[in-house]
Amino acid sequence: MAANPFDKGNTAVKTRPAKNEPLAGDEDDIDESDSAPVGIGPKRDPFAMPSGGGGDYKFTEFVGELLLVKPTEVDHVDTQIAADTECVRADVVRLDNENEQVEDLLVFPKALIRTLKKVLRGPNEWVLGRLERGTAKQGKSAPYILSKPTDDEIATASAVMKQLSLL
């Protein structure tokens, strides 16, 4: 039988430390002030789960809101509905919600993807509009669209862009 190349003559059996117990020799390296409890079970696991961008938001939750949207790239992701689903990644400013900024939000509705692709190809970085549901066509659900902003909404958005240094 060939010798184990990893055996350095140490015959001690190594075992996993108990849950939340530091590894031997690592006691000084642990900063408990910014570490979360680690455990495996129905309420805890050792991994942060990817959110798919935008935190806990879905773009379609913003219906009725005035939005500044900056598309950043076209992407393809696997979803529960289909593999390799086209979407657009975008940064969003929710003007009706205290100018909350949401980064890296995934946008899936087809009509919005078309609009955001035009912005990516065009001279402007941002698009302004109120997220609404359009008119449903026969056998289809109503699409999500960005409606044309009013002059007052344009003035509001311009002021916010200056305030947030987005220009």
C-alpha positions as CSV (number, residue, x, y, z in Angstrom):
1,M,0.0,0.0,0.0
2,A,1.4,3.4,-1.0
3,A,2.2,5.9,1.7
4,N,-0.3,8.8,2.3
5,P,1.4,12.0,0.9
6,F,-0.6,14.0,3.4
7,D,0.5,12.0,6.5
8,K,3.3,13.9,8.2
9,G,3.5,11.4,11.1
10,N,0.6,13.0,13.0
11,T,-1.6,10.2,14.2
12,A,-4.1,12.4,16.0
13,V,-7.7,12.2,14.7
14,K,-9.1,15.6,13.7
15,T,-12.7,16.2,14.4
16,R,-15.0,19.1,13.5
17,P,-15.4,21.7,16.2
18,A,-18.8,21.8,18.0
19,K,-21.3,24.2,16.5
20,N,-20.2,27.9,16.9
21,E,-16.9,26.7,18.4
22,P,-13.8,28.3,16.8
23,L,-11.2,26.2,15.1
24,A,-8.1,25.5,17.1
25,G,-5.7,28.3,16.9
26,D,-8.3,30.7,15.4
27,E,-9.5,32.2,18.7
28,D,-7.6,35.5,18.2
29,D,-8.8,35.9,14.6
30,I,-12.6,36.0,15.4
31,D,-14.3,39.3,15.6
32,E,-17.7,38.5,17.1
33,S,-19.0,42.0,16.7
34,D,-19.7,41.5,13.0
35,S,-20.3,37.8,12.8
36,A,-23.8,36.4,12.6
37,P,-24.7,33.1,14.3
38,V,-24.0,30.2,12.1
39,G,-25.9,27.0,12.2
40,I,-27.8,24.6,9.9
41,G,-31.5,24.1,10.3
42,P,-34.8,25.4,9.2
43,K,-34.2,28.9,10.6
44,R,-30.5,29.3,10.0
45,D,-27.9,28.2,7.4
46,P,-24.3,29.1,6.9
47,F,-24.9,30.8,3.5
48,A,-26.4,34.1,2.5
49,M,-28.9,33.4,-0.4
50,P,-28.6,35.4,-3.6
51,S,-31.5,37.7,-4.1
52,G,-31.3,38.0,-7.8
53,G,-30.5,41.6,-7.6
54,G,-32.4,44.5,-6.1
55,G,-32.6,43.0,-2.7
56,D,-36.1,41.8,-1.8
57,Y,-37.9,43.9,-4.5
58,K,-39.5,42.9,-7.8
59,F,-39.8,45.6,-10.4
60,T,-43.5,45.0,-10.8
61,E,-44.1,46.0,-7.1
62,F,-43.6,49.6,-8.1
63,V,-46.8,49.9,-10.1
64,G,-48.2,53.5,-9.8
65,E,-44.8,54.9,-8.8
66,L,-42.8,57.5,-10.7
67,L,-39.4,55.9,-11.4
68,L,-36.1,56.9,-12.8
69,V,-34.6,53.8,-14.3
70,K,-31.0,53.4,-15.5
71,P,-30.6,50.1,-17.4
72,T,-27.0,48.8,-17.0
73,E,-26.9,45.5,-19.0
74,V,-29.0,42.9,-20.7
75,D,-28.6,39.5,-19.0
76,H,-29.9,36.0,-19.1
77,V,-30.8,34.1,-15.9
78,D,-32.4,30.8,-14.9
79,T,-35.8,31.3,-13.3
80,Q,-38.4,29.0,-12.0
81,I,-40.4,29.4,-15.2
82,A,-37.6,28.9,-17.7
83,A,-33.9,28.6,-18.1
84,D,-31.9,31.3,-19.8
85,T,-34.6,34.0,-19.4
86,E,-33.8,37.4,-20.8
87,C,-33.9,40.3,-18.4
88,V,-32.3,43.8,-18.0
89,R,-30.4,44.8,-14.9
90,A,-31.2,48.3,-13.8
91,D,-30.7,50.9,-11.1
92,V,-33.9,52.5,-10.0
93,V,-34.8,55.7,-8.1
94,R,-38.3,55.5,-6.6
95,L,-39.3,59.2,-6.7
96,D,-42.6,58.6,-4.9
97,N,-40.9,56.7,-2.1
98,E,-38.5,59.3,-0.6
99,N,-36.1,58.9,-3.6
100,E,-35.1,55.4,-2.5
101,Q,-32.3,54.0,-4.6
102,V,-32.5,50.3,-5.6
103,E,-29.4,48.9,-7.3
104,D,-29.1,46.0,-9.7
105,L,-32.8,45.2,-10.0
106,L,-33.8,42.5,-12.5
107,V,-36.5,43.6,-15.0
108,F,-38.3,40.7,-16.7
109,P,-41.5,42.1,-18.4
110,K,-41.0,42.0,-22.2
111,A,-42.4,45.5,-22.9
112,L,-40.1,47.0,-20.3
113,I,-37.1,45.1,-21.6
114,R,-37.7,46.6,-25.1
115,T,-37.9,50.1,-23.6
116,L,-34.7,49.6,-21.5
117,K,-32.8,48.1,-24.4
118,K,-33.6,51.3,-26.5
119,V,-32.2,53.4,-23.6
120,L,-29.0,51.2,-23.5
121,R,-28.5,51.8,-27.3
122,G,-29.4,55.5,-27.1
123,P,-27.7,58.7,-26.0
124,N,-29.5,58.9,-22.6
125,E,-28.6,56.9,-19.5
126,W,-31.9,57.2,-17.7
127,V,-35.6,56.8,-18.5
128,L,-38.3,58.5,-16.5
129,G,-41.9,57.2,-16.2
130,R,-44.7,56.0,-14.0
131,L,-44.9,52.2,-14.0
132,E,-48.4,51.2,-15.1
133,R,-50.2,48.3,-16.7
134,G,-51.0,48.8,-20.4
135,T,-54.0,47.5,-22.3
136,A,-54.3,43.8,-22.5
137,K,-54.4,42.3,-26.0
138,Q,-56.6,39.3,-26.8
139,G,-55.4,36.3,-24.8
140,K,-52.6,38.1,-23.1
141,S,-52.2,39.9,-19.8
142,A,-51.8,43.7,-19.6
143,P,-48.1,44.6,-20.1
144,Y,-46.1,46.6,-17.7
145,I,-45.1,50.0,-19.2
146,L,-43.5,53.3,-18.3
147,S,-45.9,56.0,-19.1
148,K,-44.8,59.4,-20.5
149,P,-44.0,61.8,-17.7
150,T,-45.7,65.2,-17.2
151,D,-43.7,68.4,-17.2
152,D,-44.0,68.6,-13.3
153,E,-42.7,65.0,-13.1
154,I,-39.7,65.9,-15.3
155,A,-39.0,68.9,-13.1
156,T,-39.1,66.8,-10.0
157,A,-36.9,64.1,-11.5
158,S,-34.4,66.7,-12.7
159,A,-34.1,68.2,-9.2
160,V,-33.7,64.7,-7.6
161,M,-31.0,63.8,-10.1
162,K,-29.1,66.9,-9.2
163,Q,-29.6,66.3,-5.5
164,L,-28.4,62.7,-5.8
165,S,-25.5,63.6,-8.2
166,L,-26.9,61.3,-10.9
167,L,-26.3,63.8,-13.8
